[in-house]
Amino acid sequence: MVCIDLRSWRTALLLGIVLALSGCATSGGKKPARSKAPAEVDVSATGETSAPIELIPNPYLAQPVKAPPAAETAFRNALVAMQSEDWKTAEQQLLDLSQKNPQLSGPLVNLGIVYWRQEKLVEAENYFKQALAVNPLNDDAYVQFGLFLREQGRFADAEQTYQKALEVWPHNAAAHRNLGILYDLYMGKFDAALKHYEMVLRLSAEPNKEVEGWIIDLKRRLAAG
């Protein structure tokens, strides 16, 4: 059986997780990120859908996990270079790592991010696609690729990518969040956006006042017509 990525091999903390959770536009004159919720949010205004639900296991993390110690060390070194925005060093480290471990999708996702940050968009897209070809269950790959597509103004492609992520794992909170933002701020599909924001709350282990604020704001806009 082919060994897949370790949990610790998820995309770079600075670039991957921050982008995925913020949902912020990063260039190209796109719409700004949503404003944060007011401090005094009335949780009851979000409705019963904020109740937590039992999580479906993430199929990506349920796969066999094993990687050579040297490869794990090399991946961590590449993350350090990415967090320092030393793109050339990260690029070389990840290319070498991927060549030695072609069965791992994590380095390919981060290569997509590295080329994206260097504005090498063709290369970035190719690596995101390669990551998903190597491991179609990689939830990070879908989220990062969706963010990349949205930044390019390819909203329909981003929508399809997030939808695919949710087909693979219906409880992918980052995909729900970013699909909600896409619908709300970029595509004008407000009813659909509301459903995804509400799902984010249901998937949250702790109160999420930012998303609660988005829901209240969106419900007000919908009520106003």
C-alpha positions as CSV (number, residue, x, y, z in Angstrom):
1,M,0.0,0.0,0.0
2,V,1.3,3.5,-0.9
3,C,2.2,5.6,2.1
4,I,0.6,9.0,2.1
5,D,1.3,12.3,3.8
6,L,1.7,12.8,7.5
7,R,-0.5,15.2,9.5
8,S,2.5,17.3,10.1
9,W,3.0,17.7,6.3
10,R,0.0,20.0,5.9
11,T,0.6,23.2,4.0
12,A,2.8,26.0,5.4
13,L,1.3,27.7,8.5
14,L,2.1,31.2,7.4
15,L,0.8,31.0,3.9
16,G,-1.5,28.0,3.8
17,I,-3.5,28.2,7.0
18,V,-3.6,32.0,7.3
19,L,-4.8,32.3,3.7
20,A,-7.3,29.5,4.1
21,L,-8.9,30.9,7.3
22,S,-8.8,34.6,6.4
23,G,-10.3,34.3,2.9
24,C,-8.7,37.6,2.1
25,A,-8.2,38.8,-1.5
26,T,-4.5,39.3,-2.1
27,S,-4.2,41.2,-5.3
28,G,-5.8,42.3,-8.6
29,G,-8.2,44.8,-7.2
30,K,-10.6,42.2,-5.9
31,K,-13.2,42.9,-3.3
32,P,-11.8,43.4,0.3
33,A,-12.0,40.9,3.0
34,R,-15.1,40.9,5.2
35,S,-15.1,43.2,8.2
36,K,-14.9,41.5,11.5
37,A,-17.9,41.0,13.6
38,P,-18.8,43.5,16.4
39,A,-17.7,42.5,19.8
40,E,-21.3,42.3,21.1
41,V,-22.7,39.6,18.8
42,D,-26.1,38.1,19.7
43,V,-25.4,34.4,19.2
44,S,-29.2,33.6,19.1
45,A,-29.6,35.7,16.0
46,T,-27.7,33.1,14.0
47,G,-30.4,30.5,14.7
48,E,-30.3,26.8,15.6
49,T,-27.9,26.0,12.8
50,S,-25.0,27.1,15.1
51,A,-25.4,23.9,17.1
52,P,-22.3,21.7,16.8
53,I,-22.5,18.4,14.8
54,E,-20.7,15.2,15.0
55,L,-17.7,15.4,12.6
56,I,-17.3,13.0,9.7
57,P,-13.6,11.8,9.8
58,N,-11.3,13.5,7.4
59,P,-10.5,10.8,4.8
60,Y,-7.1,12.5,4.1
61,L,-6.0,11.9,7.7
62,A,-7.4,8.4,7.8
63,Q,-4.9,7.2,5.2
64,P,-1.8,5.3,6.2
65,V,0.8,7.7,7.5
66,K,4.5,7.1,7.0
67,A,7.4,9.1,5.7
68,P,11.2,8.8,6.0
69,P,12.6,10.9,8.9
70,A,14.9,12.7,6.5
71,A,12.0,13.7,4.3
72,E,10.1,15.0,7.3
73,T,13.0,17.1,8.3
74,A,13.5,18.5,4.8
75,F,9.8,19.4,4.7
76,R,10.0,21.3,8.0
77,N,13.1,23.2,6.6
78,A,11.1,24.2,3.6
79,L,8.3,25.5,5.8
80,V,10.9,27.7,7.6
81,A,12.1,29.1,4.3
82,M,8.5,29.8,3.2
83,Q,7.7,31.5,6.5
84,S,10.7,33.7,5.9
85,E,9.5,34.4,2.3
86,D,12.8,32.9,1.0
87,W,11.0,31.5,-2.0
88,K,14.1,30.4,-3.9
89,T,15.4,28.3,-1.1
90,A,11.9,26.8,-0.4
91,E,11.5,26.1,-4.1
92,Q,14.7,24.1,-4.3
93,Q,14.1,22.3,-1.1
94,L,10.6,21.3,-2.1
95,L,11.6,20.3,-5.6
96,D,14.3,18.0,-4.2
97,L,11.9,16.6,-1.7
98,S,9.2,15.9,-4.3
99,Q,11.6,14.2,-6.6
100,K,12.7,11.9,-3.8
101,N,9.2,11.3,-2.6
102,P,6.8,11.5,-5.5
103,Q,4.0,9.7,-3.6
104,L,3.7,12.7,-1.2
105,S,1.2,15.5,-2.1
106,G,2.1,17.9,0.6
107,P,5.4,19.2,-1.0
108,L,3.5,19.7,-4.3
109,V,0.9,21.9,-2.6
110,N,3.6,24.0,-1.1
111,L,5.3,24.3,-4.4
112,G,2.1,25.6,-5.8
113,I,2.1,28.2,-3.0
114,V,5.8,29.1,-3.6
115,Y,5.3,29.7,-7.3
116,W,2.0,31.6,-6.6
117,R,3.9,34.0,-4.3
118,Q,6.5,34.5,-7.0
119,E,3.7,35.2,-9.5
120,K,4.6,32.2,-11.6
121,L,1.0,31.4,-12.1
122,V,1.3,28.7,-14.7
123,E,3.7,26.7,-12.6
124,A,1.6,27.3,-9.5
125,E,-1.5,25.9,-11.1
126,N,0.4,22.9,-12.4
127,Y,1.6,22.0,-9.0
128,F,-1.8,22.3,-7.4
129,K,-3.2,20.0,-10.0
130,Q,-0.3,17.6,-9.5
131,A,-0.9,17.5,-5.8
132,L,-4.6,16.6,-6.3
133,A,-3.6,13.9,-8.9
134,V,-1.2,12.4,-6.4
135,N,-3.7,12.5,-3.6
136,P,-7.3,13.4,-4.5
137,L,-8.2,13.4,-0.7
138,N,-5.8,16.2,0.2
139,D,-8.2,18.8,1.7
140,D,-5.5,21.5,1.9
141,A,-4.8,21.2,-1.8
142,Y,-8.4,22.0,-2.7
143,V,-8.5,25.0,-0.4
144,Q,-5.2,26.4,-1.6
145,F,-6.1,25.8,-5.2
146,G,-9.5,27.5,-4.7
147,L,-7.9,30.5,-3.2
148,F,-5.4,30.7,-6.0
149,L,-8.3,30.5,-8.6
150,R,-10.3,33.1,-6.8
151,E,-7.4,35.5,-6.8
152,Q,-7.1,35.1,-10.5
153,G,-10.8,36.1,-10.9
154,R,-11.7,32.6,-11.9
155,F,-14.7,32.4,-9.7
156,A,-16.5,29.5,-11.4
157,D,-13.4,27.4,-11.3
158,A,-12.9,28.3,-7.6
159,E,-16.5,27.3,-6.9
160,Q,-16.0,23.9,-8.5
161,T,-12.8,23.3,-6.6
162,Y,-14.4,24.1,-3.2
163,Q,-17.4,21.9,-4.2
164,K,-15.1,19.1,-5.0
165,A,-13.4,19.5,-1.7
166,L,-16.8,19.1,0.0
167,E,-17.6,16.0,-2.0
168,V,-14.4,14.5,-0.7
169,W,-15.0,15.6,2.9
170,P,-18.4,17.3,3.7
171,H,-17.0,18.7,6.9
172,N,-14.1,20.6,5.5
173,A,-14.6,23.9,7.5
174,A,-12.1,25.9,5.4
175,A,-13.8,24.9,2.2
176,H,-17.2,25.9,3.6
177,R,-15.8,29.2,4.9
178,N,-14.1,30.1,1.6
179,L,-17.0,29.0,-0.5
180,G,-19.3,31.2,1.6
181,I,-17.0,34.2,1.1
182,L,-16.8,33.4,-2.7
183,Y,-20.6,33.4,-2.9
184,D,-21.1,36.4,-0.6
185,L,-18.5,38.8,-1.9
186,Y,-17.8,37.7,-5.4
187,M,-20.7,35.9,-6.9
188,G,-23.8,37.4,-5.2
189,K,-25.2,34.0,-4.2
190,F,-26.3,35.2,-0.8
191,D,-28.6,32.3,0.2
192,A,-25.9,29.8,-0.6
193,A,-23.3,31.9,1.2
194,L,-25.5,31.9,4.3
195,K,-25.7,28.1,4.3
196,H,-22.0,27.7,4.2
197,Y,-21.4,30.3,6.9
198,E,-23.8,28.5,9.1
199,M,-22.1,25.2,8.5
200,V,-18.8,26.8,9.6
201,L,-20.4,27.6,12.9
202,R,-21.7,24.0,13.3
203,L,-18.2,22.7,12.6
204,S,-16.6,25.0,15.1
205,A,-15.5,23.6,18.4
206,E,-15.6,27.1,19.9
207,P,-17.7,30.2,19.3
208,N,-16.7,32.0,16.1
209,K,-17.8,35.6,16.5
210,E,-16.4,36.7,13.2
211,V,-18.6,34.2,11.2
212,E,-21.5,34.9,13.6
213,G,-21.2,38.6,12.6
214,W,-21.1,37.7,8.9
215,I,-24.3,35.7,9.3
216,I,-26.1,38.5,11.1
217,D,-25.0,41.0,8.4
218,L,-26.0,38.7,5.6
219,K,-29.4,38.0,7.1
220,R,-30.0,41.7,7.4
221,R,-29.1,42.3,3.8
222,L,-31.3,39.4,2.6
223,A,-34.3,40.8,4.7
224,A,-33.8,44.2,3.2
225,G,-34.1,42.8,-0.2
